[in-house]
Amino acid sequence: MEYKGKIKRLLPGGNTSLGFYSYFDHIMDLKEVSKVYILKGGPGTGKSSMMKKIGDVMVEKGYDIELHHCSADPDSVDVLVVPELKVVMLDGTAPHVAVS
């Protein structure tokens, strides 16, 4: 039987009684990352859907992944991480803050 990876789902930001709080800066140490893919495009162009499909392929290949969901729309994905490959794919359009 072939091993399938696991999906870890996170909500790294949210509105709190103290305002919006974000853990996006703590997704992965950028000194450890081998590749960062920043997706740009208008609403509804398929950024989140593409990250989900790529995540599904990685899981089928046996990699564990992390899907970081949007605080405003939990069905939407803002970040895909494949820790074993040290790869991060993220939504880099406003209001998201992309790494520099």
Secondary structure per residue as TSV (DSSP state, phi and psi in degrees):
chain	resnum	aa	ss	phi	psi
A	1	M	-	360.0	132.4
A	2	E	-	-81.1	137.5
A	3	Y	-	-76.1	131.4
A	4	K	-	-103.8	143.0
A	5	G	-	-71.2	170.0
A	6	K	-	-108.1	152.9
A	7	I	E	-108.8	123.6
A	8	K	E	-104.0	123.1
A	9	R	E	-105.3	130.9
A	10	L	E	-130.1	155.8
A	11	L	-	-124.6	86.2
A	12	P	-	-80.6	11.1
A	13	G	E	-155.8	157.1
A	14	G	E	-177.2	162.8
A	15	N	E	-82.7	129.8
A	16	T	E	-123.7	177.7
A	17	S	T	-65.1	-17.3
A	18	L	T	-101.1	9.9
A	19	G	E	104.1	-170.6
A	20	F	E	-72.6	133.4
A	21	Y	E	-124.3	137.8
A	22	S	E	-128.4	137.9
A	23	Y	-	-107.7	13.1
A	24	F	G	-59.0	-30.1
A	25	D	G	-67.5	-13.7
A	26	H	G	-107.7	14.1
A	27	I	S	-62.0	-50.5
A	28	M	S	-158.7	140.9
A	29	D	-	-65.4	117.7
A	30	L	T	-63.6	-19.7
A	31	K	T	-72.1	-19.9
A	32	E	T	-94.6	-14.7
A	33	V	-	-78.5	136.9
A	34	S	S	-90.5	-32.4
A	35	K	E	-144.5	138.6
A	36	V	E	-125.0	123.9
A	37	Y	E	-110.8	123.2
A	38	I	E	-110.0	117.6
A	39	L	E	-95.6	133.0
A	40	K	-	-125.4	145.2
A	41	G	-	163.9	160.8
A	42	G	-	-69.5	171.2
A	43	P	T	-60.1	137.7
A	44	G	T	79.1	12.5
A	45	T	S	-89.1	-6.2
A	46	G	S	106.4	12.6
A	47	K	H	-59.7	-52.0
A	48	S	H	-64.6	-43.3
A	49	S	H	-61.2	-40.0
A	50	M	H	-65.4	-42.4
A	51	M	H	-62.8	-40.2
A	52	K	H	-63.8	-43.0
A	53	K	H	-66.4	-41.9
A	54	I	H	-64.4	-40.3
A	55	G	H	-59.6	-43.6
A	56	D	H	-60.1	-41.0
A	57	V	H	-64.5	-43.0
A	58	M	H	-62.4	-41.3
A	59	V	H	-62.6	-43.6
A	60	E	H	-62.2	-31.6
A	61	K	T	-81.9	-3.5
A	62	G	T	100.8	5.4
A	63	Y	-	-89.4	139.1
A	64	D	-	-78.1	143.3
A	65	I	E	-131.8	164.5
A	66	E	E	-121.4	131.3
A	67	L	E	-112.9	118.5
A	68	H	E	-99.3	112.6
A	69	H	E	-86.2	155.4
A	70	C	-	-73.7	134.9
A	71	S	S	-68.9	-28.4
A	72	A	S	-84.1	-24.8
A	73	D	-	-145.6	90.2
A	74	P	T	-60.6	-15.9
A	75	D	T	-76.9	-16.7
A	76	S	S	-94.0	146.2
A	77	V	E	-108.9	130.1
A	78	D	E	-97.0	-27.5
A	79	V	E	-145.2	138.4
A	80	L	E	-117.2	130.4
A	81	V	E	-125.0	133.5
A	82	V	E	-115.3	89.8
A	83	P	G	-56.0	-41.9
A	84	E	G	-61.9	-35.8
A	85	L	G	-89.3	-9.1
A	86	K	T	58.4	46.2
A	87	V	E	-117.4	135.6
A	88	V	E	-126.8	133.0
A	89	M	E	-124.0	128.1
A	90	L	E	-140.6	157.5
A	91	D	E	-78.3	116.7
A	92	G	-	-105.2	15.8
A	93	T	S	-95.3	155.7
A	94	A	T	-56.8	141.1
A	95	P	T	-91.1	12.4
A	96	H	S	-71.8	145.3
A	97	V	-	-103.6	114.4
A	98	A	-	-85.1	153.1
A	99	V	-	-70.9	154.7
A	100	S	-	-121.3	360.0
